[in-house]
Amino acid sequence: MSVTTKKIAMMGMLLAAQVVAGMFFSIKLPLVTIGFIFLPLSLTGMLYGPLWGAAAGVMGDFLIAALGPYGYYPPMATTAFLSGLIYGLFLYRKPITIKRVTLCVITESLLCSVLLQTYWLTMLMNKAYLVLLPTRLFQNILVAPVSIVCICIVAPRVLAVAGKIFGAAPSLARK
């Protein structure tokens, strides 16, 4: 896959959107916090594939941690890597359908957010895995529909605009 100036520019914009979404955009409800970092990361995987999605996940994770108040925990980069990889595997050069996006979000939520991220949190917080797991599972059950709806609404529009401006693949939008 060749690296062009247009690709670098688009990746830079999506990475910046990922950092801004990760640091500033979340909806805090009494039971759950809904973050929107998934949206730019899913768009990166959708536009440029699993490897670029994975790379964007790691870069975004590092930048958010470096700029944020908590510091960087390298094992969590594994989760960010896998999230970008999963979005790319499910969505790159494939039609944006509700079924495909649902499978993608459920896979990413279960593997990355529920299982792996919970493991990293047990190491950081020194709490039992099974103590944190129900809360993490409940949170992901509430957040998954929001992720699915957002990706299904935003992705076709971004693909269309990216196709006009950057020469990406707009023909994949909702078939």
C-alpha positions as YAML, in Angstrom:
chain: A
units: angstrom
residues:
- id: 1
  name: MET
  ca: [0.00, 0.00, 0.00]
- id: 2
  name: SER
  ca: [1.58, 3.23, -1.10]
- id: 3
  name: VAL
  ca: [1.80, 6.21, 1.19]
- id: 4
  name: THR
  ca: [0.70, 9.36, -0.57]
- id: 5
  name: THR
  ca: [0.43, 12.92, 0.61]
- id: 6
  name: LYS
  ca: [-3.36, 12.64, 0.51]
- id: 7
  name: LYS
  ca: [-3.31, 9.50, 2.65]
- id: 8
  name: ILE
  ca: [-0.97, 11.11, 5.18]
- id: 9
  name: ALA
  ca: [-3.21, 14.19, 5.34]
- id: 10
  name: MET
  ca: [-6.38, 12.15, 5.84]
- id: 11
  name: MET
  ca: [-4.72, 9.88, 8.41]
- id: 12
  name: GLY
  ca: [-3.47, 12.95, 10.25]
- id: 13
  name: MET
  ca: [-6.97, 14.43, 10.37]
- id: 14
  name: LEU
  ca: [-8.46, 11.15, 11.58]
- id: 15
  name: LEU
  ca: [-5.72, 10.78, 14.19]
- id: 16
  name: ALA
  ca: [-6.35, 14.34, 15.40]
- id: 17
  name: ALA
  ca: [-10.09, 13.57, 15.56]
- id: 18
  name: GLN
  ca: [-9.29, 10.42, 17.54]
- id: 19
  name: VAL
  ca: [-7.22, 12.37, 20.07]
- id: 20
  name: VAL
  ca: [-9.85, 15.11, 20.44]
- id: 21
  name: ALA
  ca: [-12.63, 12.52, 20.78]
- id: 22
  name: GLY
  ca: [-10.59, 10.56, 23.31]
- id: 23
  name: MET
  ca: [-9.81, 13.55, 25.46]
- id: 24
  name: PHE
  ca: [-12.86, 15.80, 25.23]
- id: 25
  name: PHE
  ca: [-15.93, 14.11, 23.75]
- id: 26
  name: SER
  ca: [-17.83, 11.75, 25.98]
- id: 27
  name: ILE
  ca: [-21.29, 11.60, 27.41]
- id: 28
  name: LYS
  ca: [-21.28, 10.89, 31.13]
- id: 29
  name: LEU
  ca: [-24.44, 9.20, 32.33]
- id: 30
  name: PRO
  ca: [-25.09, 7.88, 35.85]
- id: 31
  name: LEU
  ca: [-24.36, 4.28, 34.86]
- id: 32
  name: VAL
  ca: [-21.99, 4.60, 31.93]
- id: 33
  name: THR
  ca: [-19.68, 6.93, 30.04]
- id: 34
  name: ILE
  ca: [-20.07, 6.87, 26.27]
- id: 35
  name: GLY
  ca: [-16.86, 7.83, 24.49]
- id: 36
  name: PHE
  ca: [-16.56, 8.49, 20.78]
- id: 37
  name: ILE
  ca: [-12.95, 7.48, 20.16]
- id: 38
  name: PHE
  ca: [-14.27, 4.48, 18.22]
- id: 39
  name: LEU
  ca: [-15.59, 6.67, 15.40]
- id: 40
  name: PRO
  ca: [-12.34, 8.09, 13.94]
- id: 41
  name: LEU
  ca: [-10.61, 4.75, 14.58]
- id: 42
  name: SER
  ca: [-13.31, 2.82, 12.72]
- id: 43
  name: LEU
  ca: [-13.15, 5.31, 9.85]
- id: 44
  name: THR
  ca: [-9.36, 4.87, 9.62]
- id: 45
  name: GLY
  ca: [-9.73, 1.09, 9.46]
- id: 46
  name: MET
  ca: [-12.55, 1.45, 6.95]
- id: 47
  name: LEU
  ca: [-10.63, 3.77, 4.64]
- id: 48
  name: TYR
  ca: [-7.09, 2.36, 4.90]
- id: 49
  name: GLY
  ca: [-7.33, -1.20, 6.17]
- id: 50
  name: PRO
  ca: [-6.47, -3.23, 9.23]
- id: 51
  name: LEU
  ca: [-2.76, -2.40, 9.46]
- id: 52
  name: TRP
  ca: [-3.26, 1.35, 9.18]
- id: 53
  name: GLY
  ca: [-6.22, 1.09, 11.56]
- id: 54
  name: ALA
  ca: [-4.03, -0.75, 14.06]
- id: 55
  name: ALA
  ca: [-1.24, 1.81, 13.67]
- id: 56
  name: ALA
  ca: [-3.71, 4.65, 14.18]
- id: 57
  name: GLY
  ca: [-5.04, 2.93, 17.30]
- id: 58
  name: VAL
  ca: [-1.56, 2.73, 18.86]
- id: 59
  name: MET
  ca: [-0.62, 6.29, 17.86]
- id: 60
  name: GLY
  ca: [-3.91, 7.66, 19.18]
- id: 61
  name: ASP
  ca: [-3.56, 5.73, 22.42]
- id: 62
  name: PHE
  ca: [-0.06, 7.10, 22.95]
- id: 63
  name: LEU
  ca: [-1.03, 10.70, 22.16]
- id: 64
  name: ILE
  ca: [-4.12, 10.61, 24.37]
- id: 65
  name: ALA
  ca: [-2.10, 9.14, 27.25]
- id: 66
  name: ALA
  ca: [0.80, 11.56, 26.76]
- id: 67
  name: LEU
  ca: [-1.50, 14.58, 26.70]
- id: 68
  name: GLY
  ca: [-3.84, 13.35, 29.43]
- id: 69
  name: PRO
  ca: [-3.53, 13.30, 33.20]
- id: 70
  name: TYR
  ca: [-3.06, 9.54, 33.73]
- id: 71
  name: GLY
  ca: [0.12, 8.67, 31.86]
- id: 72
  name: TYR
  ca: [0.91, 5.91, 29.41]
- id: 73
  name: TYR
  ca: [0.47, 2.20, 30.18]
- id: 74
  name: PRO
  ca: [2.07, 0.30, 27.26]
- id: 75
  name: PRO
  ca: [-0.01, -2.93, 27.53]
- id: 76
  name: MET
  ca: [-3.15, -0.92, 26.75]
- id: 77
  name: ALA
  ca: [-1.62, -0.12, 23.37]
- id: 78
  name: THR
  ca: [-2.26, -3.79, 22.56]
- id: 79
  name: THR
  ca: [-5.97, -3.16, 22.99]
- id: 80
  name: ALA
  ca: [-5.82, -0.05, 20.79]
- id: 81
  name: PHE
  ca: [-3.86, -2.02, 18.16]
- id: 82
  name: LEU
  ca: [-6.44, -4.82, 18.14]
- id: 83
  name: SER
  ca: [-9.37, -2.38, 18.00]
- id: 84
  name: GLY
  ca: [-8.00, -0.69, 14.88]
- id: 85
  name: LEU
  ca: [-7.17, -4.08, 13.38]
- id: 86
  name: ILE
  ca: [-10.70, -5.40, 14.00]
- id: 87
  name: TYR
  ca: [-12.34, -2.32, 12.47]
- id: 88
  name: GLY
  ca: [-10.12, -2.69, 9.41]
- id: 89
  name: LEU
  ca: [-10.74, -6.43, 9.05]
- id: 90
  name: PHE
  ca: [-14.50, -6.05, 9.22]
- id: 91
  name: LEU
  ca: [-15.00, -2.78, 7.33]
- id: 92
  name: TYR
  ca: [-12.14, -2.22, 4.85]
- id: 93
  name: ARG
  ca: [-13.37, -2.42, 1.24]
- id: 94
  name: LYS
  ca: [-16.65, -3.93, 2.33]
- id: 95
  name: PRO
  ca: [-20.20, -2.58, 2.18]
- id: 96
  name: ILE
  ca: [-21.37, -0.74, 5.28]
- id: 97
  name: THR
  ca: [-24.31, -2.84, 6.43]
- id: 98
  name: ILE
  ca: [-25.96, -2.93, 9.82]
- id: 99
  name: LYS
  ca: [-25.13, -6.63, 10.13]
- id: 100
  name: ARG
  ca: [-21.43, -6.12, 9.34]
- id: 101
  name: VAL
  ca: [-21.11, -3.10, 11.64]
- id: 102
  name: THR
  ca: [-22.94, -4.95, 14.44]
- id: 103
  name: LEU
  ca: [-20.62, -7.97, 14.16]
- id: 104
  name: CYS
  ca: [-17.63, -5.64, 14.11]
- id: 105
  name: VAL
  ca: [-18.70, -3.67, 17.17]
- id: 106
  name: ILE
  ca: [-19.65, -6.79, 19.15]
- id: 107
  name: THR
  ca: [-16.33, -8.46, 18.29]
- id: 108
  name: GLU
  ca: [-14.33, -5.37, 19.20]
- id: 109
  name: SER
  ca: [-16.32, -4.82, 22.40]
- id: 110
  name: LEU
  ca: [-16.02, -8.39, 23.65]
- id: 111
  name: LEU
  ca: [-12.39, -9.05, 22.72]
- id: 112
  name: CYS
  ca: [-10.89, -5.63, 23.38]
- id: 113
  name: SER
  ca: [-13.04, -3.71, 25.82]
- id: 114
  name: VAL
  ca: [-14.52, -6.49, 27.93]
- id: 115
  name: LEU
  ca: [-11.80, -9.15, 28.02]
- id: 116
  name: LEU
  ca: [-8.45, -7.49, 27.32]
- id: 117
  name: GLN
  ca: [-9.01, -3.99, 28.70]
- id: 118
  name: THR
  ca: [-10.50, -5.46, 31.87]
- id: 119
  name: TYR
  ca: [-7.35, -7.54, 32.28]
- id: 120
  name: TRP
  ca: [-5.14, -4.43, 31.99]
- id: 121
  name: LEU
  ca: [-7.34, -2.63, 34.53]
- id: 122
  name: THR
  ca: [-6.96, -5.50, 37.00]
- id: 123
  name: MET
  ca: [-3.20, -5.10, 36.72]
- id: 124
  name: LEU
  ca: [-3.39, -1.34, 37.22]
- id: 125
  name: MET
  ca: [-5.98, -1.27, 39.98]
- id: 126
  name: ASN
  ca: [-4.96, -4.50, 41.72]
- id: 127
  name: LYS
  ca: [-8.55, -5.78, 41.74]
- id: 128
  name: ALA
  ca: [-9.87, -9.19, 40.82]
- id: 129
  name: TYR
  ca: [-10.75, -9.73, 37.15]
- id: 130
  name: LEU
  ca: [-14.17, -11.19, 37.95]
- id: 131
  name: VAL
  ca: [-14.97, -8.18, 40.14]
- id: 132
  name: LEU
  ca: [-14.48, -5.74, 37.25]
- id: 133
  name: LEU
  ca: [-15.88, -7.97, 34.48]
- id: 134
  name: PRO
  ca: [-19.66, -7.56, 35.14]
- id: 135
  name: THR
  ca: [-19.41, -3.77, 35.21]
- id: 136
  name: ARG
  ca: [-17.33, -3.69, 32.03]
- id: 137
  name: LEU
  ca: [-19.74, -6.08, 30.29]
- id: 138
  name: PHE
  ca: [-22.76, -4.01, 31.33]
- id: 139
  name: GLN
  ca: [-21.09, -0.81, 30.10]
- id: 140
  name: ASN
  ca: [-20.31, -2.36, 26.72]
- id: 141
  name: ILE
  ca: [-23.85, -3.69, 26.34]
- id: 142
  name: LEU
  ca: [-25.12, -0.12, 26.79]
- id: 143
  name: VAL
  ca: [-22.50, 1.49, 24.54]
- id: 144
  name: ALA
  ca: [-22.60, -0.99, 21.62]
- id: 145
  name: PRO
  ca: [-25.90, 0.25, 20.11]
- id: 146
  name: VAL
  ca: [-24.59, 3.83, 20.18]
- id: 147
  name: SER
  ca: [-21.44, 2.73, 18.37]
- id: 148
  name: ILE
  ca: [-23.41, 0.80, 15.76]
- id: 149
  name: VAL
  ca: [-25.77, 3.69, 15.04]
- id: 150
  name: CYS
  ca: [-22.95, 6.26, 14.89]
- id: 151
  name: ILE
  ca: [-20.85, 4.18, 12.51]
- id: 152
  name: CYS
  ca: [-23.84, 3.40, 10.26]
- id: 153
  name: ILE
  ca: [-24.83, 7.08, 10.09]
- id: 154
  name: VAL
  ca: [-21.39, 8.73, 9.86]
- id: 155
  name: ALA
  ca: [-19.38, 6.23, 7.80]
- id: 156
  name: PRO
  ca: [-21.28, 6.50, 4.49]
- id: 157
  name: ARG
  ca: [-21.07, 10.30, 4.64]
- id: 158
  name: VAL
  ca: [-17.35, 10.33, 5.45]
- id: 159
  name: LEU
  ca: [-16.66, 7.78, 2.70]
- id: 160
  name: ALA
  ca: [-18.51, 9.94, 0.19]
- id: 161
  name: VAL
  ca: [-16.60, 13.09, 1.19]
- id: 162
  name: ALA
  ca: [-13.27, 11.26, 1.34]
- id: 163
  name: GLY
  ca: [-13.94, 9.89, -2.12]
- id: 164
  name: LYS
  ca: [-14.45, 13.37, -3.52]
- id: 165
  name: ILE
  ca: [-11.54, 15.00, -1.72]
- id: 166
  name: PHE
  ca: [-8.95, 12.27, -1.25]
- id: 167
  name: GLY
  ca: [-9.85, 9.63, -3.80]
- id: 168
  name: ALA
  ca: [-10.92, 7.00, -1.23]
- id: 169
  name: ALA
  ca: [-13.59, 4.39, -1.91]
- id: 170
  name: PRO
  ca: [-17.02, 6.06, -1.61]
- id: 171
  name: SER
  ca: [-18.78, 3.23, -3.46]
- id: 172
  name: LEU
  ca: [-18.80, 1.06, -0.33]
- id: 173
  name: ALA
  ca: [-21.30, 3.22, 1.49]
- id: 174
  name: ARG
  ca: [-24.40, 1.23, 2.46]
- id: 175
  name: LYS
  ca: [-25.25, -1.43, -0.09]
...
